[in-house]
Amino acid sequence: MKQYITVFKIFLILSLFFLSYPIKGTAQEETTSSNKSQVANKIVEKLTLTKATMCESINNFIPENEAIVFSVESKRVFCFTNFNPVPKKMYVYHIWYYKDAVITKHRLSLNPPQWSTYSSMQLRDYDKGPWRVEITDENNKIFRILRFSVTD
């Protein structure tokens, strides 16, 4: 009888061990899968600026004549930005500075999954000198600062 009890105990211990093994493995796989999707969601949720440039014109959302020095004779200068990914509908700002003074602030909308947008400034004779455009989000996080000059 003792012999059967000992065999039964061993059988019970082995059964419990083997029954608990797949449960732990499944739970670990679910956790790992869950962590991967959370990391992927955080990556997708992050608004990313992929291109920012100053140019003389934009044709079919392609910047033309990119430069850092512009002649006042060109009459207009553009700030072009492309964001990818765009996780949700949101806004960015192009803040135009002339000699460290804010001249204008353009609020531009973005839509998922990616979006290009631009703002522009008309050039006049008295606009010669150093300029910059700060590209920011709604929380004033600066994505990039583009510096350029206007000359004769």
Secondary structure by P-SEA (a helix, b strand, c coil): caaaaaaaaaaaaaaaaaaaaaaaaaaaaaaaaaaaaaaaaaaaaccccccccccccccccccccccccccccccbbbbbbbbccccccccccbbbbccccccbbbbbbbbccccccbbbbbbccccccbbbbbbbcccccccbbbbbcccc
